[in-house]
């Protein structure tokens, strides 16, 4: 029986061999298929290797670390206050995990978030009470884009 088992295993390996991977060809502009659409935004990689986005939130500037691992846009209390949000009136109903550990957060809706022209309205966000040094541009913004794509040195957004 051991010989039959070896033959079956060899046959499975032969039939399950994957086809060669095909790589997309990227143009100089970054997107694989043509130029970006009007209203698309792009962010260059910083010297520290991270993508930093200088965004406009509710008409005011906010600097974000782009974080695809963050479920939502996360604001520091300082950035929230600069946006006119009364942080003391917020009711932190969420428990979140940050690099610094667990923290409490309150949900808010941002009227608009725009990164170099890639503008979305009514973006859900969290104001994180403590544990964040910088605000995070998370998936509540990124996930609503038609697409976002990273190359070695550029991150492009398409609303």
C-alpha positions as CSV (number, residue, x, y, z in Angstrom):
1,X,0.0,0.0,0.0
2,X,2.9,2.4,0.7
3,X,3.8,2.3,-3.0
4,X,0.2,3.2,-4.1
5,X,0.2,6.1,-1.6
6,X,3.5,7.4,-3.1
7,X,2.1,7.2,-6.7
8,X,-1.1,9.1,-5.6
9,X,1.0,11.8,-3.9
10,X,3.2,12.2,-6.9
11,X,0.2,12.5,-9.2
12,X,-1.4,15.2,-6.9
13,X,1.9,17.2,-6.9
14,X,2.1,17.0,-10.7
15,X,-1.5,18.1,-11.2
16,X,-1.4,20.9,-8.5
17,X,1.7,22.6,-9.8
18,X,0.8,26.3,-10.1
19,X,1.2,28.2,-13.3
20,X,3.9,30.8,-13.5
21,X,2.9,34.1,-12.0
22,X,2.2,37.0,-14.3
23,X,3.4,40.4,-13.2
24,X,1.5,43.6,-14.1
25,X,3.6,46.1,-16.1
26,X,3.6,49.5,-14.4
27,X,4.1,52.6,-16.4
28,X,6.1,55.6,-15.3
29,X,3.0,57.2,-13.8
30,X,2.4,54.3,-11.4
31,X,-1.0,53.0,-12.4
32,X,-0.8,49.8,-14.5
33,X,-3.5,50.9,-16.9
34,X,-3.2,54.4,-18.1
35,X,-3.1,57.8,-16.5
36,X,-5.0,58.5,-13.3
37,X,-8.5,60.0,-13.5
38,X,-9.2,63.6,-12.7
39,X,-9.5,64.1,-8.9
40,X,-7.0,61.4,-8.2
41,X,-4.4,62.0,-5.5
42,X,-0.8,60.9,-5.1
43,X,1.4,60.8,-2.0
44,X,5.2,60.3,-2.2
45,X,7.0,58.0,0.3
46,X,8.8,59.9,3.0
47,X,12.4,59.6,3.9
48,X,11.4,57.3,6.8
49,X,9.8,54.8,4.4
50,X,6.2,55.7,5.3
51,X,3.5,57.4,3.2
52,X,2.6,60.7,4.8
53,X,-0.5,62.5,3.5
54,X,-1.1,66.2,3.9
55,X,-4.9,66.2,3.7
56,X,-7.6,68.7,4.0
57,X,-10.3,67.7,6.5
58,X,-13.4,69.8,6.8
59,X,-11.4,72.5,5.0
60,X,-8.4,72.4,7.4
61,X,-5.0,70.9,7.0
62,X,-4.2,67.6,8.8
63,X,-1.0,65.5,8.3
64,X,-1.8,61.7,8.3
65,X,0.3,58.6,8.4
66,X,-1.3,56.3,5.7
67,X,-2.2,53.1,7.5
68,X,-3.9,50.3,5.7
69,X,-3.9,48.3,9.0
70,X,-6.1,50.9,10.7
71,X,-9.8,50.1,10.4
72,X,-10.8,53.8,10.5
73,X,-9.4,57.3,10.1
74,X,-8.0,57.9,13.6
75,X,-7.5,61.5,14.9
76,X,-5.4,62.6,17.8
77,X,-7.3,64.8,20.2
78,X,-5.0,67.7,19.1
79,X,-6.0,67.3,15.4
80,X,-9.7,66.9,16.4
81,X,-9.6,70.1,18.3
82,X,-8.0,71.9,15.4
83,X,-10.9,70.7,13.2
84,X,-13.4,72.3,15.6
85,X,-14.4,69.1,17.4
86,X,-15.2,69.6,21.0
87,X,-13.2,66.7,22.4
88,X,-14.4,67.2,26.0
89,X,-18.0,66.6,24.8
90,X,-17.2,63.3,23.0
91,X,-18.4,60.0,24.5
92,X,-15.7,57.3,24.0
93,X,-17.8,54.3,23.1
94,X,-15.0,52.2,21.4
95,X,-12.0,50.4,22.7
96,X,-9.1,50.4,20.2
97,X,-5.7,48.9,20.1
98,X,-2.8,51.2,19.2
99,X,0.9,50.7,19.1
100,X,0.9,52.1,22.7
101,X,-1.7,49.6,23.9
102,X,-5.5,49.8,24.4
103,X,-7.3,53.2,24.3
104,X,-10.8,54.6,24.3
105,X,-12.1,56.3,21.2
106,X,-15.2,58.3,20.1
107,X,-16.8,58.1,16.7
108,X,-17.2,61.2,14.6
109,X,-18.2,61.9,11.0
110,X,-15.9,64.1,9.0
111,X,-17.7,66.2,6.4
112,X,-14.9,65.8,3.9
113,X,-11.4,64.4,3.6
114,X,-9.3,65.3,0.6
115,X,-5.8,64.1,-0.3
116,X,-4.3,65.9,-3.2
117,X,-7.6,66.1,-4.9
118,X,-9.0,62.7,-4.0
119,X,-12.0,63.9,-2.0
120,X,-14.6,61.9,-0.1
121,X,-17.5,63.2,1.9
122,X,-19.0,61.9,5.2
123,X,-16.0,59.9,6.3
124,X,-16.3,57.9,9.5
125,X,-13.5,58.5,12.0
126,X,-12.4,57.9,15.6
127,X,-10.9,60.4,18.0
128,X,-8.5,58.3,20.0
129,X,-8.1,59.6,23.6
130,X,-4.5,58.6,24.0
131,X,-1.8,56.4,22.4
132,X,-1.5,58.1,19.0
133,X,1.4,60.5,18.2
134,X,0.0,61.2,14.7
135,X,-3.4,60.9,13.0
136,X,-3.9,57.9,10.8
137,X,-5.5,57.7,7.4
138,X,-7.2,54.4,7.7
139,X,-9.6,52.2,5.8
140,X,-12.8,54.2,6.5
141,X,-11.2,56.6,3.9
142,X,-9.0,54.2,1.8
143,X,-11.7,51.5,1.5
144,X,-14.2,53.9,0.0
145,X,-11.8,54.8,-2.9
146,X,-12.3,53.3,-6.3
147,X,-8.8,52.1,-5.9
148,X,-5.5,52.9,-4.2
149,X,-2.1,51.6,-5.3
150,X,1.4,51.6,-3.9
151,X,4.5,51.6,-6.0
152,X,8.0,51.8,-4.5
153,X,7.8,55.5,-4.0
154,X,4.3,56.7,-4.6
155,X,0.8,55.9,-3.3
156,X,-2.1,56.8,-5.6
157,X,-5.7,57.4,-4.7
158,X,-8.7,57.3,-7.0
159,X,-12.0,58.5,-5.6
